Amino acid sequence: FSFSTYNKMWADAQKDLDIQLQREREEFLQPEKDHVKVFKMLAASYIKYIQIFRSLETAHDQLLHQQKRAAIRKVLDGVIGRILEIKKEMVALENSEFHYIDNILLDLQLLPEDLEIPIPRYFIKERLGVLQQREKLLDEILLSAGLQAQEPVRTMTVEEATKLIQVAERARQGRCRAKLMKQLYLEDKRQRQTKLQVDMGPSPDAAATCIQKVWRGYIQHRKTEKMREEEMIFLGMSLPPHLMAPSISQIGARQVNALQGEVQERHDDIFIKDKLREMEGPHIKEALEEQIGQCFIENWHITGRFPDYPTEKAGGSKAIFSEKTPEQVMEELANQEKMALEKAQKGKKEEKKEKVKEKTPQKTGNKSAPVEDEGWKMAPSNFLSIMEEGSSQYKAFWQNRDMGWDFHQDHDPELIKEEKREEVEEEIRVQVDELMQQKLENLKLAVDGEKSGKQKKGRKSEKVRAAMMSLVRRTIDSLYRELVEKELLIKAKMVNLSDYVGKYNYLGSTLRQVDVEPVPSLADVRQLIALYGVLPLGSQTVHEKAPLVKALLLAGPAGVGKKMLVHAICTETGANLFNLSASNITGKYPGKNGLQMMLHTVLKVAKQLQPSVVWIGDTEKIFSKAAPKAGEKVSPERLAVMLPKFLKALKAQDRVLLVGTTTRPFDANLKPFCNVYQKIILIPRPDYSSRFGKYFLWKHIILQNGGAITNLVNISCLAKVSDGYTQGHMVQAVRAVLSELRLLQMTRKPLRTEEFVTSLATQDPVYKEEEETFK
């Protein structure tokens, strides 16, 4: 694709977004009592926003123009946040995390794949350097602590080396002898056959018949295979050959993508910023000094004294940058005095009212008319304004902008100057603040004679307090190293969310129409993990303004992929992974306040190096119904009491997610358990009703482990037989069959269905009683 293609994709996405925003203004602002109609409106908006999201993400990833990517990024964050808001409304409306909208997909003529939540690639790309450095540091710490196995380097003794050489030499001689004996045998066999043919006489007809038989069988076999392939292509069950093979344009696109990241990371803005600082810096500094000095003089003329210089927290000189006349300043001072008097009078009136309320008895009867239910109404959004602002900026600036002169299509120098001018002004303002603050103190000393000892005392106390705190405070690097060495901060496995293979449930809405709650599909689970885990952790704007999810529970039988999903969240967002499982924290921080110290350390590192995932495996153990043993001072059960405080300390700006995994949630004390995990995702085993999903799973697992599928492997039969088994059982069965020796034999001895069935039969399935308990 050329740049014009992605520009057009961006333009089309903006048009669709404008139509969607207009639709929301018309539909969502009016109350609606029909819940079925409301859900259809929400589902249609949800699907449309996902389509816009996919187009914007592709354009943002492929375009090189820095300012365009920044404009798309702003709208992209707004669209992601709006998707999460609509999802929250759908959950509240149906009282279920899982939604089945296959009938709406059918009406819109869309495929279930169109519901797949795309993972923005900028989550990793923008932080690639930081993530690589962190991974390198983690490997170094693990190696130095002996927690990660290094390449084994072992010296041999002379006896061991001699024995190894003898074994190798004897094996070589054995192979040579076997080869010689084989040659002698074949030569002897050939002589006997030649002698037999001479005695009986040659038969050209028999030889020709044999050759014809083999050749005709081979030709017919090829024709049959070709006819079968053509039939499958005609039925739409497989792709044509020209679509299967990578085209020249695709190969070229891969080469372009390899160079694209380098162009996107060009630092032309640094060069322009330096140029601005050099050319315009002195003029900016002079103007700021003049403006601040004029403000001091005006204040002295009005109030008779110089003002206090605003602190850096209050914004420094920004707080006094205002072009106001002396009359306006006098009016502001008068208004402040007036408001102070009004507050004092208001406080007295409220006290009198409270006293009167205490004296008068409350009326028991309520004669007011009951309020009628107006129906459902969409909650206020934090992202509509972001999307509307981005849309208006696109129309005003980018829609009709002529970019024909820009051959490289990678940046606009004038736009970078406008952006960087503010940064240069801010840097110079900080320098001017230090200079003008000193000048103000000198003026106060010369004119007002002010130099009180209180300020000195305050500063001194602050310095003392800072010095005392520095003795107690530890650096993030030292805390990070400590957590790694104690194996509380672990290395996440490189697993993408797309590796969690599962297909969509095509009968969901049909089953709900007959009052049967369908079993969630693996595609639904994958979607929820993307919505609640990946998207908020990947974007700071989305996490701050979207519906906040602090804790997530993944519940399901053993082998359904709960740990894999935890690692996938970390891989897709570049998050740190903290392991606070009961078996992992025991004895790590002894003492009465050990667990509290551990949580404090984890919280500090997780917030400082966000995004972070705090994982508690077998989380039901810390919420156990059984009382802790007597004399056990540091028990994992104490962690359950501290987790609510841990979650309370997490604010909207902290991209930290608590994820619990459990195979037996019914063993936990449910009240505190559900207070901590307010979002619970049930991950069931794949059942036979989603037979195509199981068919696809078997095929994916066999190919992933190096197997080759032939006509001797009946995958449909495996999907039927494995009803009741989880993905973990299937992976174990395939790995048990496909050993190194079996993979070498596969060319002359193809895989058979019976091998996998025999391996699967040695494992225990998930029984119906356990499934019912989960439900």
N, C-alpha and C positions, 0 to 999 in steps of 0.2 A: 504494500500500500504506500502511496505517496503521502506527503504532508497534507495535500489538499483533501485527501480521503478522510484523514482524521479531523481536519478542520470542519469538514462537512458533517462528520459524526457528532462533533461538539455542537455545531449549529442545530442539527436535528434534535439532539438531546435537550438543548435550551428551548426549542419550540415546544417539545413535548412537556417540558417542565412548566412553561407558561400556561399551556392548556390545562395541566393538572392543578396548578395553583388557582386558576379561574374556576375550575370545577369545585375545588374545596370551598372557595368563597360562596358559591351558590348552594352547595349541598350540606356542608358540615355545620354551617352557622344556624341552620333551622332545626328546632327540636323534632325528634322522630320517635314515635311510640312502637312502631313495628320493628322488632328486633331482627327479624329475618332480612328485612330490607336494609337495616343498618349494617348487618354483617356483610351483605353483598357489596354495599358501597365501600366498606373498609377493605374487603378482600380485593376488589377491583383497583383501589388506590394503592394497596400494598404491592400488587403485581406490577402496576405501572411504574411505581417508584423503583422497583428492583430492575426493570428494564432500563430506566434512565440511569440508575446507578452503574449498571454494566457498561453502558455507552460512555459515560463520563470517565469511568475508571480506565477504560481502554484508551481513550483520547489523552488522558493525563499521563499514562504510562508511555505512550508512543510519541507524543509531541516533544520537540526539543526546546521550543521557545519558552524561556524562563517565566516571563510575565503571563503568558497564556496558561502555563501549568499552575501558577499561583492563583489565577482567577478561577480555573476549573477546580482546584483543590478546595477553595472556599465553598463553592456550591456543592461539591462532593460531600464534604463534611455535613452540610445542611441536609442533603438527601439521606445520608446514613442515619442521622439523628431522627429524621421524620419517619423512616422505616421502623425504628425502634419505638417511637411514640405510637404509631398505628398498631404495631404488634401488641403493645401494652393494652390498648383499647380492645383489641380482639380477644385477648386473654381474659380481660375483665367481663366482656360480654358473654363468652361461652364457658367461663370457669374451667378452662382447659388450656394447657400449653400447646397442645397439638390441634391443628386445624386441617380440615379435609375440604379442599376447594377444587376437586377434579371436575365437578360440573361447571364451575366458572371458567376453568381452563378450557373446557370443551367449547363453551360459548365464545370465548375469545380466540379460539383456534390456535392455542399455544400448547407446547409440550411440557411435561413435568420438569425437564431440564431448565426451563425458563424460570423456575422458582428457586434454582440453586443460588445461594448467596455468594457473590464473587468476593474473594479476599483481596483487598487493595495491595498492589505490589510495593507501594511506597512505604508501607509499614517497615519493611526490611531494607529496601534500597536506600532510604534517607539516613539510616543508622548503621549501614553496613560496616563502616570503618570502626565504629565504637563496638559493635558486636564482635567483630573479628579480634579486636584487642582484648575484650573481656573473655572470649573463649580461650585465647592464648594464655592469659593470666590464670584462668581456671585450671587449664591443663598443667601449668607450671606448679601451682599449689598442690594439685592432686598427686603429681609425680614426686614432689619433695616430701609430701606426707605419706607416701607409699600407698595411696588409695587407688592409684591407677597403674595398671601393669605396663611397664615399659617393654620394649622389644628385648626378649631374653638374650643376653650375651653371656655364655658360659664357657669357661676354659675346660679343655679335656686333659685327662692324664694320658701318659704314653700308652698304658695298657688299654684304655678305652679307645684311643685312636687306632691302635693296632687291631683290636677286635673288630672295629667298624670297617677297616680296610679289608680284613679277611672275609667278613660277611659279604661285602660288596663284590670282592673278587670271586668268591665261590658262586655267588648268584650269576655273575657274568659268564663264568665257565659253564654253569648249568644251562644258561640260555643258548650259548654257542653249541653245546652238545645236542640240545633239543632241536636246534635249527638244522644241524648236520643230519640227525636221525630222520627229520622230516623230509629233507632233500633226498636221502637214500630211499626212503619209503616211496616217495612220489616217482622217483626214477624207476624203481622196481615195478611199480604199478603201471607206468607208461609202457615199459617193455612187454609186460604181460598182455596189455590191451593190444599192442601192435602185433604181437605174435598171434593173438586170437583172431584179429581182423585178416591177417595174411592167410590163416588156415581156412576161415569161413568165406573169404572173399568180400570185397567192398560192396555196399548197397547204397548207391547214390539216391534212389527213390526214398528210402527210409530216412536218410540224412536230410533231404529236401523237405520231407513231410514234417520232420521234427522242427526244422528252422521255421517253416511256415506257421506251424502251430504256436510257437513262442511269439513270433512277430505279430500274428493276427490277434493273439490275446493281449499283447502290449498295446496295439493300436486301439482295440475296442475299449480297453481300460481307460485310455486317455480320452476317447470320445465320450465315454460315460461321465467321467469327471467333469469335462467341459460342459456337457449338457446340464449336469447338476448345478454347476456354478452359474450358468446362464439362467436357469430356472430360479435360483435363489436371488439373483440380481433383479429378475423380472418381478418377483414377489415383494421386493423391497427388503429382504432379510439380510442382504449383504451389499457392500458398496462395489461399484465398478472398479476395474483395475486402475484406470487413470486417476481415480480419486484416492485409491489406497496408497499409491506410490507418491513420494514427495516430489513436487514439481520443481522446475528450475527457479521459479519465483520464491517458493518456500525455502529452498536452499540459500538463495540470496538474502531472504529476510532474516534467516538465522545468523548470517554473517553480519548483517546490518545491526541486529540486536546486540551482538557482542561489542560493537563500537558505540552503540547508542548511549549506554550508561556513562561512557567517558565524556561524550559531548554534553550530556545533561549536567555533569558535575563541573563543567568549566567555570573558572572563578573570574570571569570578566568583571563581576560586580566589585571585587576587591580592588582591581586596577582603577575602576571609575571612582570608587570611594576615596582612594588615595589622591586621585587627581582633584576631586572636589575639595578635599581637606587642604590641598596645597593652594588651589586657586581662590576659593571662596572663604577659607577658614579665617584669615585675618579680618575680613569685612564683617563676618558673623560675630567674631569676638568683640570687635569694636562696637557694633550695634547693641549687643547684649549689655556691655559695661555701661554704655550711655543710657540705656533704658532703665537698668536697675538703679543707677545713680540718680536719675531724674525722679524715680519713685521715692527714694529716700528723702530727697529735698522737699517734694510735695507733701509727704507725710509729716515732716518736721514743721513746715509752714502751717499745716492744719491743726496738728495735735500738740505742737510745741516740743516734741521729742522724737528721737529716731526709733523706728520699729525694731522688733527682734527679727533676726534673720530666720526664715523658715528652715526647719530641719530637712534632711534628705528624704526621710520617710514621708514628710508632708509634700514632697515634690520639689524642694529647694526653691530656686528662683521662679519656677513655673507658677507657684502660688501667688506671686506678686506681678506676673506678666499680664497687665491689663491696661489698655489705653483709656483711662477714665479721667474726667475733669475733677477739680477739687470739690465742686458742688456735688458730684455723684458720690465721692468718698464721704463727704459730710452727711449726705442722705443715708448711706449705708450704716454709718455709725449710729445715727438717730434711730434707724430701724432695728438695729441690734439691741439698743437700750429699751426700746418699746416692747420687743419680743420677750426680753428678760422680765419686764414688769408683768406682761400678760401671763407668762408661765407661772410666776409666783402667785398671782390672783387665781389662776385656774387650779393650782394645787390646793389652795385654801377652800375653794368651792367643792372640790372632790372630797376633801376631808369631812366637810359639813354633810354632804350627801351620804357618805358611808355611815356617819353617826345616825342620820335619819333612818337609813335602811335597817340598822341594827335595832332601832326602837320599834319600827312598824312591823307587825307580824306579816308573814307571807300568806297570800291567798291560795287556797287549795284548788278552787275551781278554775277551769280554763275555758272561757267563753269564746275564744278566737276560733274562727272557721278553719277546718283542716286545709292544708296546702295541697293543691292538686299536683299530681305528678305530670310534669310537662313532657316527659319522655327523655330519650337519650340525647345528649348534646356533646359534641367533641370538646375535649379538655383543651385549655390554652396551650399553644405550642411555643417552644423555645427556638425552633428552627425555621419557621415560616419567614420570619424577618430576614434571616441569613440568606435563604434561597431567593427571596424577593429582591434583596439588595444586590446579590450576585447577578440576578437576571437583568436588573436595571443597568448595572455596570456593563454587562455584556452588550445590551442594546445601544447604550450611549457611546461605548468606546470600541468594542471589538467587532460588532456586527457588520459595519460598513467601512472598516478600516482597510486602507490599501496597503498590503504587505508585499506587493510585487517587486519592490526595490530590494527587499531583504532576501538575498539568494540563499543564505545558510538557514534562515528561519529558526535561529536559536536564541536571540535576545534583541531587545530594543534599548539602545544606549540612553535615549532621553527618558524612558520610563525608569530605568535603573537610577538615573540621576535624581529623579523626583523622589524615589524611595530612599535612596542613600543620603539625600540632603538632610532628612529628618534625623537620621542616625548621627551624621556629622555634627548637626546642631546640638544634639543631646550630649555628645562627647565634649564639645566645647563648652556647653552650659555647665557641666560638672567642674571643669577647670576654672571657669569664670566664678562659679559659686565660692570656691575656696579663696580666690583672690578678693572678691567683693565682701566676703564675710570678715576677712582681716581688715579691710578698709573701713567697714562699718564699726568694728570694735575700736579702731583708732579715732573715728569721728566721735563716737560716744565718749571716749576718754577725753578728747580735746574740747568738745562742746558741752556735754552734759555732766562730765566728771564721773561717769558710771564705770565701775569695775568691781562689782560685788564679789565677795568671797563665796557666796552661795553656789555660783556656777562652778567655781573651782572645786568646791567640796563635792558637788554632784558629779563632776567629771572624774574626780579622784575615786569616788565610791564606785562609779561605773568601771573604772580601770581595775580596781581591786576585785570587783565582782567578776570581771572578765578573766582576770588572772586566776581566781579561785576555780572558775568554771573550766578553764583550760587544763587545770590539773586533773579534773575528773573526766572531762570530755576526751573521747578517743576518736581517732580518724575513721572514716568509712572504710578505708583500705584495710586497717587492722581488724575491724569487725567482720568485714567480708572474708578475710583470710581465716579468722576464727571459726566462722560458720561453715566454711568449706572443709576445714580440718576436722570438725566435729560431725561432718556428713549431714548437716542440716540444710546446706545449700548444695544441690546436686546438679549434675550435667544433664540437660534434657536431651532425649533421643531425637534425631532428625526424622520427624514423621510429619508429613503434611496432612491437612484435614481431608484432602481429596483421596488419600490412601485409605480412609475409613469407608470402604466400599459398601454400598447399599442402594437399593432401588426404591422408588416411590410406591406407595400403596394406592392402587387404582380403584379400590372398592370402598374407600373411606366414607364418602358421603352417602353411598348406597346403604352401607351397614347402619349408619346413624339414622337414616330414614325409617328403619325398622327397629329402632331403639336398641341397637347393639353397638357397644363401644368398641371400635376397631383397635387392634394392637398397633402401637406406633411403629412406623417403618424406620429403618436405619437412616434413610434420607431425611426424615423429620428430625431425628436426633442430631444429625450433622448440621442441619439448618439452625437448630436452637443453640448449638455450641458456637456457631459463627455469630449469631445475634447477641447472645449474652456474654460470650467469652472473648472472641477475637476482635470484633469491631470496636467495642468500647476501650479495650486495652490498647488497641493500635493507634487511636486518635485521641489527643488531649481534648480537643473541642467537643467531640462526641461524648466522651466520658463525663465532662463537666456539666453538660446541658441535657443529656438524654436521661430517661428514667434509670436511676442508679441501682445496679445489682452488685452488692458487696460479696455475697456468698452464693455458691452454686453447689448442689448435691447431685451426683451421678449415682443412681441406684440401679442395680440389676444383678443377675446371676453371674457367677465366675465365668470369665471367658468372652464377655460381650464387648470388650474393648474400652473399658472405663479409663484405665491407665494410659492407653494409647491416645485417647482424646485429651487428657491432661497434657501429655507431651506435645500433641498437635497444637494446642493453644499457645504453648511457649515457642514452638517453632515458627508459627505464622506471625507472631508479634515480636519475637526476639526478647521474650520475658525471662527473668530469672525464675528458677524453680526451687522453692523451699519445701523440704520434706519434714512435716511435723507429725508423721504417723506415730501411733502409740508405741510401736515396737522400735522406732528410731530415736525417740527422745528420752527413753528410759536411761537414767544414769548419766546423761550428758551434762546437765546443770544441777548438781546435788544441792541440798540445803533447803531451808524453809521457803526462801524467796527465789529459788532456782528457776522455776517455771516462769515466774513473772519477769525475771531478768532475761530469760530466753526470748519471751514474746516481745519484750521491749527492744532487744537487739535485732530480732527479725523485722519488726515494724520499722525501725530506723533505717536499716539497710534497704528494705523493700521500697520504702517511700523515696529514699535518696536515689536509688538505681532503678526507678520504675521504667517500664511496666514490670510487674512481678506477679507470680502465682504462688500462693501458699497452699500446698497440697496436704491433706490429712487422709491417708489411706486407712481402710477399715475404721472409719470414723465412728461407727456405732460403739466401739470399745471405750471411747472416752465419755460416751453418754450411757454407759452401762447401767442397767437397773439394779445390779448387785451392789451392795455397799462395799467401799474399799476395805482392804484388810487392816486389822488393828496393827499399829506400830509401823505402817507404811507411810512415811512422811511425804514422800514425793511420788504420788501415784498419777498416772495419766488422766484419771477422772477429774483431777483438779483443773485440767486444761479447759474442760467444758464450762466451768464457772468464769474463766477469764476471757473466753472467746467473745461474749457480748461486748465487753469493754474494748477488746481489740478491734471489733468492727465499728464501735462508736468512734474510735480514734481515727478511722478512715474517712476523709472528706471527699467531696466530689472531685477535687483536683488531684487526688491520689489514685493513680492507676494501679491498684492492688486488688487482686481477686482471690478470695478464699474458695477453694474447690475441695469438697469432700467426696470420697468414693466409698461405697459400701456394698457388700453382698448380702447383708442381713440387717436392713434398716428396722425390721420389726423387733429386734433385740434391744433397741435403744429406748431410753426414757423419752417419750415422744414430745412432751411439752417443751423442755429446753432444746431438744433436738430440732424441732420445727421453728423455734424462735430464732435459732442461728441460721438455719438453711430455709429461707423463705422461697427460694426457687429450687424446685425438685424436678429432675428429669429422669423419668423411668426409661431404662434401656433394656428392652426385652430380647429374648433370643429370637433369631429369624425363624418364623414358622412356615409351614408348608403352604399356607394361603398365599404367601408372596413367593411362589415357586420360581418365578423368573429371577427374583432377587437371589435365591439360593443357587440357582443354576449359574448365575453370573459370578457369585462368590466362589463356588468350586472351581470354575474355569480360571478366575483371577488368581486364586491361591496356588493352583497347580502350575500355571505358567510362571508365577512369581518365584517359585522354588526350583525352577529349571526344568520342569516336566514338559513333555510334548503330548498334545491331545490327538489321539487317532480315533478311528471308528470303534476300536476295542474298548474305549472308555465311554460308558453310557452316563453322561453327566445328569440327565433327567432322572435316571434311576438313583444316582447318588443324592440328588436333591430330595427325592421321596424318602429314601432310607434314613437320611440324616435329620428327619423331622424330630425335634426335641434336643438337638445338639447345638451348641453355640459356635461362633466363629473360632473361638480358641480351640475347641475340640477338633474342628475341621483342619486348622493349621497344624495341630499336633499330629493328626492322622497323616496328613500329606508329608510332613517332615520325617515321620517315622518310616514311610515308604521310600521317599526319595533320598536315600543315603548316597554317598559318593560312589559306591560300587554299583548301585542300581542305576544311577545316571550314566555311568560308562556302558552299562549293558543295554541301555534304552534303544540304541540304533538297531540292534539285531533282535531285541526282545522288548517289543512295545508294552507300554503300561496297560493294565487291565483293570476293570471295575472292581473285581474281587479283592485286589490288593488293598484298596482304600477301605472297603467295607470291613475286611478283617481287622485292619488297624483301628477303625472307628469303634468296633464292637468291644474293644478292651477298655473303653472309657464309660463313665456314668453320665447319662443325659440329665437334662433339667426336667424334673417330674411336674405333673400338673398341680400337685398340692403346693409346691414352692411358688409356682406362677400365681396361683390364687392368693397366696399370702402376700405377694408383692402388690397385687391389685388392691 
